[in-house]
């Protein structure tokens, strides 16, 4: 999913307990309209994994 550092309407704030592994370096929001469908080789940077309640 796309992660933004700017709060947007309908975005989900990713609190520290939202992360099952890793985490964002600053206050962040997930954009439900920004779902990525790319190949794993294309992803060069990731923050971690969120818990199941986030999705």
C-alpha positions in Angstrom: 0.0 0.0 0.0 1.1 3.6 -0.4 2.3 5.3 2.7 2.2 9.1 3.0 3.5 11.5 5.6 0.7 13.9 5.0 -2.7 13.3 6.6 -5.5 13.0 4.1 -9.3 12.5 4.4 -10.1 8.8 4.7 -6.4 7.8 5.1 -5.6 5.4 8.0 -3.0 6.6 10.5 -0.4 3.9 11.1 0.2 4.0 14.8 3.3 2.2 16.2 1.1 -0.8 17.2 -0.1 -1.1 13.6 3.2 -2.7 12.7 3.8 -6.4 13.0 7.3 -5.9 11.8 9.3 -2.7 11.1 7.6 0.7 11.1 7.7 4.1 9.5 10.4 6.6 10.4 7.8 9.3 11.0 4.0 9.8 11.5 2.4 8.2 8.5 -0.9 7.3 6.9 -2.0 4.5 4.6 -4.0 5.6 1.5 -6.7 3.1 0.8 -6.9 4.4 -2.8 -3.2 3.9 -3.4 -2.8 0.1 -3.4 0.3 -1.1 -5.3 0.3 -4.1 -7.6 3.9 -4.3 -8.7 6.4 -7.1 -9.0 8.5 -7.9 -5.9 11.7 -7.0 -7.8 10.4 -3.5 -8.4 10.1 -2.8 -4.6 13.4 -1.4 -3.4 12.4 0.0 -0.1 9.9 -1.2 2.5 9.0 -0.2 6.0 7.7 -3.6 7.2 4.4 -5.4 7.7 1.2 -4.1 9.2 -1.0 -6.2 11.5 -4.2 -7.7 10.2 -6.5 -5.0 11.7 -5.0 -2.5 9.2 -6.5 -4.3 6.3 
